[in-house]
Amino acid sequence: MQHANLALAVGLAAALALAAAPTGEAADAPKPVKVFLLTGQSNMEGKAKLSLLEYQAEQPATRDLFAHLRKDGKWIERDDVWIKFLDRKGPLTVGYGSPNCIGPELEFGHVVGDRYAEPVLLLKIAWGGRSLYRDFRPPSAGLPAPEVLEKMLADMKAKKPEATLDDVKAPFGASYRAMLEEVASTLANLKTLFPQYEGQGCELAGLVWFQGWNDMINDAYTAEYAANLAHFIRDVRKDLKAPNLPVVVGQMGVDGTTDVNAKMQKFKDAQAAIADVAEFKGNVALVKTDVFWDAEAAAVFKKGWRENLAEWNTVGSDYPYHYLGSAKTMLRIGRAFGEAMLALRGAGK
């Protein structure tokens, strides 16, 4: 594991150095590409179906919300905002959520793209079903206590008798390391991935973290969340050699502001604790997403989406833990993330 981490660190350092080095120094040389990392689990992936987006973009009651994303009846493709989401890449447009879906990236990209004259790259690194406790666990958090690992090993052996303690340890931090590998690989191959890149270098401009369900449903994971999130921010800044990297944290907003149970509230409080950490004042922002909960979609879901399928298909497209697959919600969350990021960066930055 130590050798793998060392190799990753060396590769990442080389990629960052390569991407940060502009090829020319002329006064009119293009400015470095602004790179924003969008990471987390399924709600960062995005589960609002394109079929719902297409429908609402044509309806008098909702079309104004989506009007800036369309021209002549077609979805805009922004050649000044590029996106890479694991195995997909191209100009920013619809469809960069889960397959045939959108997530927060769409409106986030429009917000930051409208601010900057230089190109923007959204590097989206998200997988469903991941926890901060285990999968995204940052290096400085260390492993859980030995007795916790032994209990995990016993549970694993019940299904796989040949399991070892190394098998238990392996998933811890695996998604964190994969995230760094994705950053390194992308930045080392910008010209290949995006031919319009002119070798002007890039700037790691910010990170958005939108994750939490898998930690919320486990009390032990929730208990560590505040500490693990602080470790995550510190480690990302260290490993990406970006000590002042602005970070936006999307607070869980499932069920809105009025229908939150005690378990979820405890988790939301753990997320909000990041705002009280002195070293993060002015460089980390918490965005409340519960205010963007789609009450109209929730009402149809509650009365029975299967029994009211025609109505449901006009307002929602997924389950509550995916914000009901509401296109309106995903758009509003993305805008809030973008505005929070620009506020952290400050005017002209």
BAGUSE-492783 format. One line per 2 residues: number of its first residue (from 1); their letters; for each residue x, z, y of C-alpha. Coordinates in Angstrom, 2 decimals. Example, Ala and Ser with C-alpha at 12.3 -4.5 7.8 and 13.67 -1.06 7.14 Angstrom:
% BAGUSE-492783
1 = as = 12.30 7.80 -4.50 ~ 13.67 7.14 -1.06
% end
This chain:
% BAGUSE-492783
1 = mq = 0.00 0.00 0.00 ~ 2.84 0.82 2.40
3 = ha = 4.50 -2.55 1.75 ~ 1.19 -4.35 2.34
5 = nl = 0.68 -2.49 5.59 ~ 4.21 -3.31 6.73
7 = al = 3.76 -7.00 5.96 ~ 0.46 -7.01 7.82
9 = av = 2.03 -5.32 10.84 ~ 4.88 -7.84 10.93
11 = gl = 2.51 -10.79 10.58 ~ 0.20 -9.48 13.25
13 = aa = 3.05 -8.82 15.67 ~ 4.31 -12.37 15.17
15 = al = 0.86 -13.85 15.72 ~ 0.30 -11.82 18.87
17 = al = 3.68 -12.80 20.26 ~ 3.06 -16.47 19.49
19 = aa = -0.42 -16.53 20.99 ~ 0.64 -14.63 24.09
21 = ap = 3.46 -17.04 24.91 ~ 2.29 -19.84 27.25
23 = tg = 4.02 -23.18 26.89 ~ 4.38 -23.92 30.59
25 = ea = 4.87 -22.08 33.85 ~ 3.46 -24.59 36.32
27 = ad = 1.28 -23.12 39.05 ~ -1.67 -25.17 37.85
29 = ap = -1.13 -24.37 34.15 ~ -4.29 -23.30 32.33
31 = kp = -4.92 -19.57 32.14 ~ -4.69 -17.76 28.80
33 = vk = -7.74 -17.83 26.59 ~ -9.81 -14.64 26.81
35 = vf = -10.28 -13.32 23.26 ~ -13.09 -10.90 22.48
37 = ll = -13.39 -9.26 19.05 ~ -16.91 -8.65 17.76
39 = tg = -16.81 -6.45 14.69 ~ -19.00 -4.23 12.56
41 = qs = -21.55 -4.66 9.80 ~ -24.84 -6.52 9.25
43 = nm = -26.31 -6.11 12.73 ~ -23.14 -7.54 14.22
45 = eg = -23.55 -10.40 11.78 ~ -27.08 -10.83 13.16
47 = ka = -30.30 -11.30 11.21 ~ -32.67 -12.99 13.68
49 = kl = -33.71 -16.23 11.99 ~ -33.40 -19.56 13.78
51 = sl = -36.97 -20.42 12.78 ~ -38.21 -17.51 14.91
53 = le = -35.85 -18.43 17.75 ~ -37.08 -22.04 17.70
55 = yq = -40.71 -20.89 17.79 ~ -40.31 -18.37 20.60
57 = ae = -38.26 -20.81 22.70 ~ -41.36 -23.03 22.89
59 = qp = -43.96 -20.36 23.63 ~ -45.14 -19.74 27.22
61 = at = -44.82 -15.96 26.83 ~ -41.20 -16.03 25.63
63 = rd = -39.61 -19.37 26.52 ~ -38.13 -18.17 29.81
65 = lf = -35.98 -15.66 27.89 ~ -34.28 -18.51 26.03
67 = ah = -34.39 -21.23 28.70 ~ -30.71 -20.90 29.67
69 = lr = -29.71 -21.57 26.07 ~ -31.40 -24.97 25.96
71 = kd = -31.19 -28.32 27.70 ~ -33.50 -31.26 27.13
73 = gk = -35.10 -29.47 24.20 ~ -31.80 -28.87 22.40
75 = wi = -29.58 -25.82 22.01 ~ -26.56 -25.86 24.30
77 = er = -23.07 -26.05 22.78 ~ -20.53 -24.46 25.12
79 = dd = -17.17 -26.18 25.06 ~ -15.75 -23.40 27.25
81 = vw = -16.71 -20.66 24.75 ~ -15.36 -21.00 21.23
83 = ik = -16.36 -18.89 18.27 ~ -14.94 -18.15 14.85
85 = fl = -16.96 -16.13 12.38 ~ -14.88 -15.88 9.22
87 = dr = -15.23 -19.37 7.66 ~ -17.22 -20.92 10.53
89 = kg = -15.88 -22.09 13.86 ~ -16.76 -24.30 16.80
91 = pl = -18.32 -24.27 20.26 ~ -20.72 -21.41 20.88
93 = tv = -24.29 -22.25 19.98 ~ -27.05 -20.91 17.74
95 = gy = -26.38 -20.24 14.07 ~ -23.34 -17.98 14.24
97 = gs = -25.12 -14.96 12.81 ~ -25.85 -14.62 9.12
99 = pn = -26.69 -18.07 7.67 ~ -29.41 -19.68 9.81
101 = ci = -29.54 -16.65 12.11 ~ -28.26 -15.39 15.44
103 = gp = -26.75 -12.06 16.37 ~ -25.42 -10.47 19.58
105 = el = -22.65 -13.09 19.84 ~ -24.90 -15.75 21.35
107 = ef = -25.85 -14.00 24.57 ~ -22.59 -12.04 24.74
109 = gh = -20.74 -15.35 24.80 ~ -22.92 -16.72 27.57
111 = vv = -22.43 -13.61 29.70 ~ -18.64 -13.55 29.44
113 = gd = -18.39 -17.33 29.46 ~ -20.22 -17.47 32.77
115 = ry = -17.75 -14.99 34.27 ~ -14.46 -16.68 33.38
117 = ae = -13.13 -20.08 34.38 ~ -10.66 -20.02 31.47
119 = pv = -11.81 -20.61 27.89 ~ -13.26 -17.71 25.94
121 = ll = -12.84 -17.17 22.20 ~ -15.25 -14.93 20.32
123 = lk = -13.57 -13.75 17.14 ~ -16.40 -12.32 15.09
125 = ia = -15.36 -10.17 12.12 ~ -18.30 -8.50 10.41
127 = wg = -19.56 -7.84 6.91 ~ -22.81 -6.23 5.82
129 = gr = -22.86 -2.89 4.04 ~ -19.60 -1.51 5.43
131 = sl = -18.93 2.08 6.49 ~ -16.44 3.50 8.95
133 = yr = -15.87 6.40 6.58 ~ -14.52 4.13 3.85
135 = df = -14.27 0.36 4.49 ~ -13.24 0.35 8.16
137 = rp = -11.44 3.67 7.87 ~ -8.50 3.53 10.31
139 = ps = -4.98 4.50 9.19 ~ -4.66 7.59 11.37
141 = ag = -7.78 9.10 9.80 ~ -5.94 9.44 6.51
143 = lp = -7.76 9.65 3.20 ~ -10.54 12.14 2.48
145 = ap = -9.60 15.52 1.02 ~ -8.19 15.49 -2.55
147 = ev = -11.27 17.21 -3.95 ~ -13.47 14.48 -2.45
149 = le = -11.36 11.76 -4.04 ~ -11.42 13.56 -7.39
151 = km = -15.21 13.73 -7.25 ~ -15.29 10.00 -6.49
153 = la = -12.97 9.36 -9.42 ~ -15.21 11.33 -11.77
155 = dm = -18.23 9.32 -10.61 ~ -16.31 6.07 -11.05
157 = ka = -15.10 7.03 -14.53 ~ -18.70 7.59 -15.61
159 = kk = -19.21 3.85 -15.18 ~ -15.66 2.64 -15.76
161 = pe = -13.67 5.03 -17.99 ~ -10.35 3.32 -17.28
163 = at = -10.63 3.88 -13.51 ~ -7.71 5.52 -11.72
165 = ld = -7.22 7.38 -8.47 ~ -5.69 4.21 -7.02
167 = dv = -8.98 2.43 -7.71 ~ -10.75 5.08 -5.69
169 = ka = -8.30 4.84 -2.80 ~ -8.19 1.03 -2.59
171 = pf = -11.45 0.44 -0.66 ~ -10.50 2.93 2.06
173 = ga = -9.46 0.90 5.09 ~ -9.84 -2.44 3.29
175 = sy = -12.13 -3.90 5.96 ~ -9.91 -2.52 8.72
177 = ra = -6.93 -4.32 7.23 ~ -8.97 -7.48 6.68
179 = ml = -9.99 -7.37 10.34 ~ -6.35 -7.27 11.43
181 = ee = -5.50 -10.07 9.03 ~ -8.28 -12.21 10.49
183 = va = -7.00 -11.62 14.01 ~ -3.43 -12.48 12.98
185 = st = -4.43 -15.61 11.08 ~ -6.65 -16.91 13.86
187 = la = -4.18 -16.33 16.68 ~ -1.36 -17.89 14.67
189 = nl = -3.40 -21.05 14.13 ~ -5.30 -21.51 17.39
191 = kt = -4.34 -25.15 17.86 ~ -5.35 -26.06 14.33
193 = lf = -8.64 -24.19 14.55 ~ -9.47 -25.26 18.10
195 = pq = -7.82 -28.60 19.02 ~ -8.87 -28.14 22.65
197 = ye = -6.45 -25.21 22.90 ~ -3.62 -26.27 25.22
199 = gq = -0.98 -23.77 24.17 ~ -1.65 -21.59 27.22
201 = gc = -1.54 -18.37 25.22 ~ -4.29 -15.82 24.95
203 = el = -5.28 -12.36 26.10 ~ -7.00 -9.80 23.90
205 = ag = -9.74 -9.02 26.38 ~ -12.05 -6.59 24.60
207 = lv = -13.66 -5.37 21.39 ~ -17.33 -4.72 20.62
209 = wf = -18.13 -2.36 17.73 ~ -21.69 -2.54 16.34
211 = qg = -21.99 -0.63 13.07 ~ -23.44 2.52 11.61
213 = wn = -26.21 2.29 9.03 ~ -24.01 3.01 6.01
215 = dm = -22.54 6.08 7.72 ~ -25.92 7.27 8.97
217 = in = -27.46 7.46 5.48 ~ -24.69 9.72 4.18
219 = da = -24.37 13.21 5.68 ~ -20.67 13.52 4.86
221 = yt = -19.97 10.17 6.53 ~ -21.97 11.17 9.59
223 = ae = -20.05 14.44 9.89 ~ -16.78 12.52 10.25
225 = ya = -18.08 9.65 12.35 ~ -17.10 10.87 15.82
227 = an = -13.55 11.62 14.72 ~ -13.23 8.39 12.74
229 = la = -14.48 6.29 15.64 ~ -11.88 7.84 17.94
231 = hf = -9.20 7.11 15.33 ~ -10.50 3.55 15.04
233 = ir = -10.21 2.86 18.77 ~ -6.73 4.35 19.00
235 = dv = -5.49 2.50 15.92 ~ -6.93 -0.86 16.94
237 = rk = -5.24 -0.60 20.32 ~ -1.96 0.36 18.66
239 = dl = -2.06 -2.29 15.93 ~ -3.12 -5.06 18.29
241 = ka = -0.53 -3.97 20.86 ~ -3.28 -3.72 23.46
243 = pn = -3.16 -0.10 24.71 ~ -5.79 -0.66 27.39
245 = lp = -8.16 -2.79 25.31 ~ -11.73 -2.27 26.61
247 = vv = -14.08 -1.19 23.83 ~ -17.88 -1.37 23.81
249 = vg = -19.72 0.68 21.17 ~ -23.28 -0.27 20.31
251 = qm = -25.25 2.87 19.54 ~ -27.78 2.57 16.72
253 = gv = -31.22 1.72 18.05 ~ -33.36 1.19 14.95
255 = dg = -36.92 2.54 15.47 ~ -36.56 2.52 19.24
257 = tt = -36.68 5.56 21.48 ~ -39.78 7.38 20.25
259 = dv = -39.79 7.21 16.44 ~ -36.37 8.61 15.54
261 = na = -35.98 11.09 12.69 ~ -33.54 14.01 12.72
263 = km = -31.02 12.29 10.45 ~ -30.79 9.26 12.66
265 = qk = -30.64 11.35 15.83 ~ -27.73 13.31 14.41
267 = fk = -25.90 10.07 13.79 ~ -26.69 8.70 17.24
269 = da = -25.29 11.90 18.72 ~ -22.11 11.41 16.70
271 = qa = -21.73 7.92 18.16 ~ -22.45 9.14 21.68
273 = ai = -19.70 11.75 21.40 ~ -17.15 9.01 22.04
275 = ad = -18.23 9.01 25.69 ~ -17.05 12.62 26.04
277 = va = -13.47 11.95 24.92 ~ -11.30 12.28 28.02
279 = ef = -8.83 9.51 27.14 ~ -11.70 7.02 26.75
281 = kg = -13.22 7.58 30.18 ~ -13.46 4.24 31.98
283 = nv = -12.18 2.17 29.05 ~ -14.86 2.75 26.37
285 = al = -18.55 2.18 26.99 ~ -21.55 3.25 24.89
287 = vk = -24.50 0.85 24.93 ~ -27.86 2.25 23.87
289 = td = -29.63 -0.42 21.82 ~ -32.82 1.55 21.15
291 = vf = -34.21 0.42 24.52 ~ -34.28 -3.16 23.17
293 = wd = -36.41 -2.33 20.12 ~ -39.16 -4.93 19.71
295 = ae = -42.37 -2.89 19.74 ~ -44.52 -5.99 19.19
297 = aa = -42.65 -6.92 16.03 ~ -42.65 -3.30 14.86
299 = av = -46.44 -3.09 15.21 ~ -46.94 -6.14 13.00
301 = fk = -44.44 -4.87 10.45 ~ -46.19 -1.50 10.24
303 = kg = -49.63 -2.96 9.65 ~ -48.21 -5.08 6.83
305 = wr = -46.03 -8.11 7.45 ~ -46.86 -9.69 4.08
307 = en = -50.58 -9.39 4.72 ~ -50.15 -10.81 8.20
309 = la = -47.44 -13.36 7.49 ~ -48.53 -15.98 10.00
311 = ew = -48.49 -13.41 12.81 ~ -45.25 -11.88 11.54
313 = nt = -43.45 -15.21 11.69 ~ -44.12 -15.35 15.43
315 = vg = -42.43 -12.01 16.20 ~ -40.00 -10.92 13.47
317 = sd = -37.87 -12.15 10.59 ~ -36.23 -9.17 8.82
319 = yp = -36.52 -5.46 8.06 ~ -36.36 -2.59 10.57
321 = yh = -32.75 -1.71 9.69 ~ -31.91 -5.22 10.94
323 = yl = -33.84 -4.70 14.17 ~ -36.78 -6.53 12.56
325 = gs = -34.83 -9.78 12.86 ~ -36.10 -9.97 16.43
327 = ak = -34.56 -12.83 18.40 ~ -35.52 -11.12 21.65
329 = tm = -33.75 -7.93 20.60 ~ -30.56 -9.72 19.52
331 = lr = -30.44 -11.59 22.82 ~ -30.94 -8.45 24.90
333 = ig = -28.36 -6.47 22.92 ~ -25.83 -9.27 23.34
335 = ra = -26.43 -9.35 27.09 ~ -26.01 -5.58 27.35
337 = fg = -22.75 -5.76 25.40 ~ -21.49 -8.52 27.67
339 = ea = -22.41 -6.73 30.87 ~ -20.83 -3.48 29.63
341 = ml = -17.65 -5.34 28.73 ~ -17.40 -7.00 32.13
343 = al = -17.99 -3.64 33.85 ~ -15.12 -2.10 31.87
345 = rg = -12.83 -4.97 32.79 ~ -13.76 -4.80 36.46
347 = ag = -14.22 -7.46 39.07 ~ -11.88 -10.40 38.74
349 = k = -10.35 -9.23 35.44
% end
